[in-house]
Amino acid sequence: MLDLGGERCTLEGLVRAIVYTWSSCGFCARAKELLEREGVAYREVVLDDRKDELRRLQEAFGRRTVPLVLLDGEMLGGLEELEALARAGKLAASDDATDG
């Protein structure tokens, strides 16, 4: 199990996404903005000064850049994959995830 502190919950309710970021990453900011616009609850894990955790994530998921986005428990990819899912209309929060 990875020790990934620095987590920040952005919306109440069921968290559908986990976004691994750097605080100074423009692509990370755009990914978070897209999730918020689509109403997708997410948890952010900031990896600043956490090179060991970043290295483990990169090895586990085969990706070398941030953001690293997990959606519904599966590795989605980065900002490009997130944007593609939104364009296809498959990202927006479902009524099941927001009711309650």
Backbone as JSON Lines, residues from 0, in Angstrom:
{"i":0,"aa":"M","n":[0.84,-1.18,0.0],"ca":[0.0,0.0,0.0],"c":[0.89,1.24,0.0]}
{"i":1,"aa":"L","n":[0.49,2.25,-0.77],"ca":[1.25,3.48,-0.86],"c":[0.83,4.46,0.22]}
{"i":2,"aa":"D","n":[1.8,5.13,0.82],"ca":[1.53,6.17,1.8],"c":[1.43,7.49,1.04]}
{"i":3,"aa":"L","n":[0.21,7.96,0.8],"ca":[0.02,9.15,0.0],"c":[-0.8,10.17,0.78]}
{"i":4,"aa":"G","n":[-0.14,10.94,1.63],"ca":[-0.82,11.97,2.4],"c":[-1.08,13.2,1.55]}
{"i":5,"aa":"G","n":[-1.39,14.29,2.18],"ca":[-1.65,15.53,1.48],"c":[-2.95,15.49,0.71]}
{"i":6,"aa":"E","n":[-3.9,14.7,1.15],"ca":[-5.15,14.54,0.44],"c":[-6.11,15.68,0.77]}
{"i":7,"aa":"R","n":[-6.92,16.03,-0.22],"ca":[-7.88,17.1,-0.03],"c":[-9.19,16.7,-0.69]}
{"i":8,"aa":"C","n":[-10.27,16.6,0.06],"ca":[-11.57,16.3,-0.5],"c":[-12.18,17.59,-1.02]}
{"i":9,"aa":"T","n":[-12.72,17.55,-2.23],"ca":[-13.24,18.76,-2.85],"c":[-14.75,18.82,-2.83]}
{"i":10,"aa":"L","n":[-15.42,17.7,-2.81],"ca":[-16.87,17.66,-2.82],"c":[-17.34,16.61,-1.83]}
{"i":11,"aa":"E","n":[-18.51,16.85,-1.24],"ca":[-19.07,15.85,-0.35],"c":[-19.64,14.71,-1.17]}
{"i":12,"aa":"G","n":[-19.83,13.58,-0.52],"ca":[-20.45,12.46,-1.19],"c":[-19.43,11.44,-1.66]}
{"i":13,"aa":"L","n":[-19.86,10.6,-2.54],"ca":[-19.05,9.52,-3.07],"c":[-17.91,10.07,-3.93]}
{"i":14,"aa":"V","n":[-16.7,9.71,-3.61],"ca":[-15.54,10.15,-4.38],"c":[-15.36,9.18,-5.53]}
{"i":15,"aa":"R","n":[-15.5,9.68,-6.76],"ca":[-15.35,8.85,-7.96],"c":[-13.93,8.85,-8.49]}
{"i":16,"aa":"A","n":[-13.17,9.9,-8.18],"ca":[-11.85,10.04,-8.78],"c":[-10.8,10.37,-7.74]}
{"i":17,"aa":"I","n":[-9.6,9.91,-8.0],"ca":[-8.43,10.31,-7.24],"c":[-7.48,10.93,-8.25]}
{"i":18,"aa":"V","n":[-6.99,12.13,-7.94],"ca":[-6.12,12.85,-8.86],"c":[-4.79,13.1,-8.15]}
{"i":19,"aa":"Y","n":[-3.72,12.51,-8.66],"ca":[-2.38,12.71,-8.13],"c":[-1.77,13.88,-8.88]}
{"i":20,"aa":"T","n":[-1.29,14.89,-8.13],"ca":[-0.88,16.15,-8.74],"c":[0.43,16.68,-8.17]}
{"i":21,"aa":"W","n":[0.92,17.73,-8.82],"ca":[1.92,18.64,-8.26],"c":[1.2,19.96,-8.11]}
{"i":22,"aa":"S","n":[1.53,20.73,-7.11],"ca":[0.83,22.0,-6.87],"c":[1.08,23.02,-7.97]}
{"i":23,"aa":"S","n":[2.18,22.93,-8.67],"ca":[2.5,23.92,-9.69],"c":[2.18,23.43,-11.11]}
{"i":24,"aa":"C","n":[1.4,22.4,-11.24],"ca":[1.12,21.77,-12.54],"c":[-0.16,22.35,-13.16]}
{"i":25,"aa":"G","n":[-0.01,23.01,-14.3],"ca":[-1.16,23.57,-15.0],"c":[-2.12,22.51,-15.51]}
{"i":26,"aa":"F","n":[-1.58,21.38,-15.99],"ca":[-2.44,20.3,-16.46],"c":[-3.26,19.72,-15.31]}
{"i":27,"aa":"C","n":[-2.65,19.66,-14.13],"ca":[-3.36,19.17,-12.94],"c":[-4.51,20.11,-12.58]}
{"i":28,"aa":"A","n":[-4.26,21.41,-12.63],"ca":[-5.31,22.39,-12.34],"c":[-6.46,22.25,-13.33]}
{"i":29,"aa":"R","n":[-6.14,22.04,-14.61],"ca":[-7.19,21.87,-15.62],"c":[-7.98,20.59,-15.38]}
{"i":30,"aa":"A","n":[-7.32,19.52,-14.96],"ca":[-8.03,18.26,-14.68],"c":[-8.99,18.44,-13.51]}
{"i":31,"aa":"K","n":[-8.55,19.13,-12.46],"ca":[-9.43,19.36,-11.3],"c":[-10.6,20.25,-11.68]}
{"i":32,"aa":"E","n":[-10.34,21.28,-12.49],"ca":[-11.43,22.17,-12.94],"c":[-12.46,21.4,-13.76]}
{"i":33,"aa":"L","n":[-12.0,20.5,-14.61],"ca":[-12.91,19.7,-15.42],"c":[-13.77,18.8,-14.55]}
{"i":34,"aa":"L","n":[-13.16,18.14,-13.58],"ca":[-13.92,17.29,-12.67],"c":[-14.97,18.1,-11.91]}
{"i":35,"aa":"E","n":[-14.59,19.27,-11.43],"ca":[-15.53,20.12,-10.71],"c":[-16.67,20.57,-11.61]}
{"i":36,"aa":"R","n":[-16.34,20.98,-12.83],"ca":[-17.37,21.43,-13.79],"c":[-18.35,20.32,-14.11]}
{"i":37,"aa":"E","n":[-17.85,19.08,-14.19],"ca":[-18.7,17.93,-14.5],"c":[-19.42,17.37,-13.27]}
{"i":38,"aa":"G","n":[-19.12,17.93,-12.1],"ca":[-19.77,17.47,-10.88],"c":[-19.26,16.15,-10.36]}
{"i":39,"aa":"V","n":[-18.01,15.82,-10.67],"ca":[-17.41,14.56,-10.24],"c":[-16.63,14.8,-8.96]}
{"i":40,"aa":"A","n":[-17.05,14.13,-7.9],"ca":[-16.34,14.24,-6.62],"c":[-14.98,13.57,-6.75]}
{"i":41,"aa":"Y","n":[-13.95,14.27,-6.24],"ca":[-12.61,13.71,-6.33],"c":[-11.82,14.02,-5.07]}
{"i":42,"aa":"R","n":[-10.75,13.25,-4.91],"ca":[-9.77,13.49,-3.84],"c":[-8.45,13.79,-4.52]}
{"i":43,"aa":"E","n":[-7.82,14.87,-4.11],"ca":[-6.52,15.23,-4.66],"c":[-5.42,14.77,-3.72]}
{"i":44,"aa":"V","n":[-4.39,14.19,-4.3],"ca":[-3.2,13.8,-3.55],"c":[-2.03,14.58,-4.16]}
{"i":45,"aa":"V","n":[-1.52,15.55,-3.42],"ca":[-0.43,16.41,-3.89],"c":[0.9,15.69,-3.62]}
{"i":46,"aa":"L","n":[1.69,15.54,-4.66],"ca":[2.93,14.78,-4.56],"c":[4.18,15.66,-4.48]}
{"i":47,"aa":"D","n":[4.02,16.95,-4.18],"ca":[5.17,17.83,-4.01],"c":[6.11,17.23,-2.96]}
{"i":48,"aa":"D","n":[7.39,17.2,-3.25],"ca":[8.4,16.71,-2.31],"c":[8.15,15.27,-1.88]}
{"i":49,"aa":"R","n":[7.51,14.5,-2.72],"ca":[7.21,13.09,-2.4],"c":[7.66,12.21,-3.57]}
{"i":50,"aa":"K","n":[8.92,12.31,-3.9],"ca":[9.45,11.63,-5.08],"c":[9.31,10.12,-5.0]}
{"i":51,"aa":"D","n":[9.45,9.54,-3.81],"ca":[9.31,8.09,-3.68],"c":[7.9,7.63,-4.03]}
{"i":52,"aa":"E","n":[6.89,8.35,-3.52],"ca":[5.5,7.99,-3.83],"c":[5.21,8.16,-5.32]}
{"i":53,"aa":"L","n":[5.71,9.24,-5.9],"ca":[5.52,9.47,-7.33],"c":[6.15,8.34,-8.13]}
{"i":54,"aa":"R","n":[7.35,7.96,-7.77],"ca":[8.05,6.87,-8.48],"c":[7.25,5.56,-8.39]}
{"i":55,"aa":"R","n":[6.7,5.27,-7.21],"ca":[5.9,4.04,-7.06],"c":[4.63,4.08,-7.91]}
{"i":56,"aa":"L","n":[4.0,5.24,-7.96],"ca":[2.81,5.39,-8.81],"c":[3.16,5.23,-10.28]}
{"i":57,"aa":"Q","n":[4.26,5.83,-10.69],"ca":[4.69,5.72,-12.08],"c":[4.95,4.27,-12.45]}
{"i":58,"aa":"E","n":[5.59,3.54,-11.56],"ca":[5.86,2.13,-11.82],"c":[4.58,1.32,-11.84]}
{"i":59,"aa":"A","n":[3.68,1.59,-10.9],"ca":[2.44,0.83,-10.79],"c":[1.52,1.04,-12.0]}
{"i":60,"aa":"F","n":[1.49,2.28,-12.52],"ca":[0.54,2.6,-13.57],"c":[1.18,2.83,-14.94]}
{"i":61,"aa":"G","n":[2.51,2.78,-15.01],"ca":[3.18,2.91,-16.29],"c":[3.05,4.29,-16.92]}
{"i":62,"aa":"R","n":[2.86,5.31,-16.11],"ca":[2.73,6.68,-16.6],"c":[3.83,7.51,-15.99]}
{"i":63,"aa":"R","n":[4.34,8.48,-16.73],"ca":[5.47,9.27,-16.26],"c":[5.12,10.72,-15.95]}
{"i":64,"aa":"T","n":[3.89,11.13,-16.18],"ca":[3.51,12.53,-15.98],"c":[2.32,12.63,-15.03]}
{"i":65,"aa":"V","n":[2.11,13.85,-14.52],"ca":[0.92,14.14,-13.74],"c":[0.08,15.12,-14.54]}
{"i":66,"aa":"P","n":[-1.22,15.12,-14.34],"ca":[-1.94,14.38,-13.32],"c":[-2.06,12.9,-13.66]}
{"i":67,"aa":"L","n":[-2.15,12.11,-12.62],"ca":[-2.53,10.71,-12.74],"c":[-3.96,10.63,-12.22]}
{"i":68,"aa":"V","n":[-4.87,10.17,-13.06],"ca":[-6.29,10.18,-12.69],"c":[-6.81,8.75,-12.61]}
{"i":69,"aa":"L","n":[-7.34,8.39,-11.45],"ca":[-8.04,7.14,-11.28],"c":[-9.53,7.48,-11.22]}
{"i":70,"aa":"L","n":[-10.33,6.8,-12.01],"ca":[-11.77,7.05,-12.04],"c":[-12.5,5.75,-11.79]}
{"i":71,"aa":"D","n":[-13.4,5.77,-10.84],"ca":[-14.17,4.58,-10.48],"c":[-13.26,3.39,-10.2]}
{"i":72,"aa":"G","n":[-12.12,3.68,-9.54],"ca":[-11.2,2.63,-9.12],"c":[-10.26,2.12,-10.19]}
{"i":73,"aa":"E","n":[-10.3,2.69,-11.38],"ca":[-9.45,2.24,-12.48],"c":[-8.57,3.39,-12.96]}
{"i":74,"aa":"M","n":[-7.35,3.08,-13.4],"ca":[-6.48,4.11,-13.96],"c":[-7.09,4.6,-15.26]}
{"i":75,"aa":"L","n":[-7.39,5.88,-15.33],"ca":[-7.9,6.48,-16.56],"c":[-6.75,6.99,-17.41]}
{"i":76,"aa":"G","n":[-5.83,7.69,-16.79],"ca":[-4.72,8.3,-17.51],"c":[-4.48,9.7,-16.99]}
{"i":77,"aa":"G","n":[-4.34,10.64,-17.91],"ca":[-4.08,12.02,-17.54],"c":[-5.16,12.95,-18.05]}
{"i":78,"aa":"L","n":[-4.79,14.21,-18.25],"ca":[-5.74,15.22,-18.67],"c":[-6.35,14.89,-20.03]}
{"i":79,"aa":"E","n":[-5.57,14.43,-20.98],"ca":[-6.11,14.13,-22.31],"c":[-7.2,13.08,-22.25]}
{"i":80,"aa":"E","n":[-6.99,12.03,-21.49],"ca":[-8.0,10.97,-21.37],"c":[-9.25,11.48,-20.66]}
{"i":81,"aa":"L","n":[-9.05,12.33,-19.65],"ca":[-10.16,12.91,-18.93],"c":[-11.0,13.8,-19.84]}
{"i":82,"aa":"E","n":[-10.32,14.63,-20.64],"ca":[-11.03,15.5,-21.58],"c":[-11.79,14.68,-22.63]}
{"i":83,"aa":"A","n":[-11.2,13.61,-23.12],"ca":[-11.87,12.76,-24.11],"c":[-13.14,12.14,-23.53]}
{"i":84,"aa":"L","n":[-13.06,11.7,-22.29],"ca":[-14.23,11.11,-21.64],"c":[-15.33,12.16,-21.48]}
{"i":85,"aa":"A","n":[-14.96,13.38,-21.13],"ca":[-15.94,14.45,-20.99],"c":[-16.57,14.78,-22.34]}
{"i":86,"aa":"R","n":[-15.76,14.87,-23.4],"ca":[-16.3,15.15,-24.74],"c":[-17.29,14.09,-25.18]}
{"i":87,"aa":"A","n":[-17.04,12.85,-24.77],"ca":[-17.92,11.74,-25.14],"c":[-19.17,11.69,-24.26]}
{"i":88,"aa":"G","n":[-19.26,12.59,-23.29],"ca":[-20.42,12.61,-22.4],"c":[-20.44,11.5,-21.37]}
{"i":89,"aa":"K","n":[-19.28,10.93,-21.07],"ca":[-19.2,9.78,-20.17],"c":[-18.57,10.11,-18.83]}
{"i":90,"aa":"L","n":[-18.38,11.4,-18.54],"ca":[-17.72,11.79,-17.3],"c":[-18.67,12.34,-16.27]}
{"i":91,"aa":"A","n":[-19.68,13.08,-16.69],"ca":[-20.57,13.77,-15.77],"c":[-21.08,12.86,-14.68]}
{"i":92,"aa":"A","n":[-21.22,13.44,-13.48],"ca":[-21.7,12.66,-12.34],"c":[-23.08,12.11,-12.63]}
{"i":93,"aa":"S","n":[-23.27,10.84,-12.31],"ca":[-24.57,10.23,-12.49],"c":[-25.48,10.6,-11.33]}
{"i":94,"aa":"D","n":[-26.78,10.48,-11.52],"ca":[-27.73,10.76,-10.45],"c":[-27.5,9.85,-9.27]}
{"i":95,"aa":"D","n":[-27.08,8.6,-9.51],"ca":[-26.83,7.67,-8.41],"c":[-25.7,8.15,-7.52]}
{"i":96,"aa":"A","n":[-24.67,8.77,-8.12],"ca":[-23.51,9.21,-7.34],"c":[-23.78,10.49,-6.57]}
{"i":97,"aa":"T","n":[-24.77,11.27,-6.99],"ca":[-25.01,12.55,-6.34],"c":[-26.22,12.53,-5.43]}
{"i":98,"aa":"D","n":[-27.09,11.57,-5.52],"ca":[-28.25,11.5,-4.63],"c":[-27.82,11.08,-3.25]}
{"i":99,"aa":"G","n":[-28.58,11.53,-2.25],"ca":[-28.23,10.97,-0.99],"c":[-28.39,11.8,0.15]}
